Amino acid sequence: MSASTSTDHSLSSEEFVQLQKAVEQFNNKAFYACHETLEELWLADKSSQRDVYKGILQIAVALFHMERNNIRGAMRLLESGTGLIRSFEPEWSGLDTQRLGSDSRELLNYLATGGDIHDPAVPVPTIHWVGSSLEKP
């Protein structure tokens, strides 16, 4: 079974709590903290699924770089992060990875065309859960 069709990856309850924490950190723009949380999950996971953690982690670090005006670093990490999560689209363990990938690629294109990172309309990605039972307002 390929990663792109593997939506039944089971997380332990502890892993899921950590994933929820990382999503909350990401969506609250605590990108470095999100990186730390996901790095723990990534280092502990020895399966082929670990690349999804690394991909989201790289997108979080890209946004951290963008906040610090390191556009080149942000673009490099957005490119590699979206590449890693692409094989886990459209969803993985309840995360809408397709939307995260699409939104991250939109930001990459925005930056590549000289978009102003200080513009309030900059398309900063957020992470969404699939299904309303886990969706945070």
C-alpha positions as CSV (number, residue, x, y, z in Angstrom):
1,M,0.0,0.0,0.0
2,S,1.4,3.4,-0.9
3,A,1.6,6.3,1.5
4,S,-0.9,8.3,-0.6
5,T,-3.6,5.7,0.1
6,S,-2.5,5.0,3.7
7,T,-5.0,7.0,5.6
8,D,-5.4,4.4,8.4
9,H,-2.0,5.0,10.0
10,S,-2.7,4.4,13.7
11,L,-1.3,6.8,16.2
12,S,-1.1,5.9,19.9
13,S,-3.1,8.1,22.2
14,E,0.1,9.8,23.3
15,E,1.2,10.4,19.7
16,F,-2.2,11.8,18.8
17,V,-2.1,14.2,21.8
18,Q,1.4,15.4,20.6
19,L,0.0,15.8,17.1
20,Q,-2.9,17.9,18.4
21,K,-0.4,20.0,20.4
22,A,1.7,20.6,17.3
23,V,-1.4,21.6,15.2
24,E,-2.4,24.0,17.9
25,Q,1.1,25.5,18.1
26,F,1.3,25.8,14.3
27,N,-2.1,27.5,14.1
28,N,-1.2,29.9,16.9
29,K,2.0,30.8,15.0
30,A,4.3,29.2,17.6
31,F,6.3,27.7,14.7
32,Y,9.5,26.9,16.6
33,A,7.5,25.2,19.4
34,C,5.6,23.2,16.7
35,H,9.0,22.2,15.2
36,E,10.1,20.9,18.6
37,T,6.9,18.9,19.2
38,L,7.0,17.4,15.7
39,E,10.7,16.6,15.9
40,E,10.0,14.4,18.9
41,L,7.4,12.5,16.9
42,W,9.6,12.3,13.8
43,L,12.6,11.0,15.7
44,A,10.5,8.3,17.5
45,D,8.7,7.1,14.4
46,K,10.8,4.6,12.4
47,S,8.0,3.8,9.9
48,S,7.6,5.1,6.4
49,Q,5.0,7.5,7.8
50,R,7.7,9.6,9.6
51,D,8.1,11.8,6.5
52,V,4.7,13.5,7.1
53,Y,6.1,14.7,10.5
54,K,9.2,16.0,8.8
55,G,7.2,17.7,6.0
56,I,5.0,19.6,8.4
57,L,8.0,20.4,10.6
58,Q,9.7,21.9,7.6
59,I,6.7,24.0,6.7
60,A,6.6,25.3,10.3
61,V,10.3,26.2,10.2
62,A,9.7,27.9,6.8
63,L,7.2,30.1,8.5
64,F,9.6,30.7,11.3
65,H,12.2,31.8,8.8
66,M,9.6,34.0,7.0
67,E,8.8,35.8,10.3
68,R,12.5,36.6,10.5
69,N,12.7,37.9,6.9
70,N,14.7,34.9,5.7
71,I,12.8,34.5,2.5
72,R,15.3,32.2,0.8
73,G,15.3,29.8,3.7
74,A,11.5,29.9,3.9
75,M,11.2,29.1,0.2
76,R,13.6,26.2,0.4
77,L,11.8,24.7,3.4
78,L,8.4,25.2,1.9
79,E,9.5,23.4,-1.2
80,S,11.0,20.4,0.6
81,G,8.2,20.3,3.2
82,T,5.4,20.3,0.6
83,G,7.3,17.7,-1.3
84,L,7.4,15.4,1.7
85,I,3.7,15.7,2.6
86,R,2.5,15.4,-1.0
87,S,2.6,11.6,-0.8
88,F,0.3,11.8,2.3
89,E,-2.4,13.8,0.6
90,P,-5.4,14.1,0.8
91,E,-5.4,13.2,4.5
92,W,-3.3,11.5,7.1
93,S,-4.4,10.6,10.6
94,G,-7.2,13.1,10.5
95,L,-5.1,16.0,9.1
96,D,-6.1,17.7,5.9
97,T,-2.7,17.3,4.3
98,Q,-4.0,18.2,0.9
99,R,-5.1,21.7,2.1
100,L,-1.9,22.2,4.0
101,G,0.1,21.3,0.9
102,S,-2.0,23.5,-1.3
103,D,-1.9,26.5,1.0
104,S,1.9,26.0,1.5
105,R,2.5,25.9,-2.3
106,E,0.4,29.0,-2.6
107,L,2.6,30.8,-0.1
108,L,5.7,29.5,-2.0
109,N,4.4,30.9,-5.2
110,Y,3.6,34.2,-3.4
111,L,7.1,34.5,-2.1
112,A,8.7,33.4,-5.5
113,T,6.8,36.2,-7.2
114,G,8.1,38.8,-4.8
115,G,5.0,39.0,-2.5
116,D,5.3,41.4,0.5
117,I,5.7,39.3,3.6
118,H,4.5,42.3,5.7
119,D,1.2,42.5,3.8
120,P,-1.6,41.4,6.1
121,A,-3.1,39.4,3.2
122,V,0.0,37.1,2.9
123,P,-1.4,33.6,2.5
124,V,0.0,31.9,5.7
125,P,-1.1,28.3,5.9
126,T,-2.9,26.7,8.8
127,I,-3.5,23.1,9.6
128,H,-7.1,21.7,9.4
129,W,-8.6,18.5,10.7
130,V,-10.7,16.4,8.4
131,G,-14.3,16.2,9.6
132,S,-16.1,18.6,11.9
133,S,-15.7,16.4,15.0
134,L,-12.0,17.4,15.3
135,E,-12.2,20.8,13.6
136,K,-11.2,23.7,15.8
137,P,-13.0,27.0,15.3
